[in-house]
Amino acid sequence: MNKTETISLLLSEALAPYLVTLAPQDSSSDACLQVCDASGLLVLERQVKASQLQDQRLLVDLVDGVQRDLLIAEGRLQPCVIAAQRHAGQGSGLAVGL
């Protein structure tokens, strides 16, 4: 199993029950991350920098961002709620993590 397959498997576990495909881009070291639901319908697609897949902190940030985007796609979280929470956190000097 190569590194891309290993990372793809880890992403699938982190984003279950969604199915994750991580495919290398043509000439760059970047990748295309596709997230599909159980029926195979594409829910989310994102270009991913190679650095995000090689650094553990950046990989965690990637998973957090994809989970947030999935909540938005499912209609369980509104983008305006995220903006309001961030704005409230800036006013008090506290960071709001999603």
BELMO-V338431 format. One line per field, one symbol per residue. burial: + if it has 16 or more other C-alpha atoms within 10 Angstrom, else -. A space follows every 10 residues. Layout:
BEGIN
burial = ???
END
This chain:
BEGIN
burial = ------+++- ++--+--+++ ++++-----+ +-++++---- -------+-- -++-----+- -+-+-+-+++ ---------- -----+---- --------
END
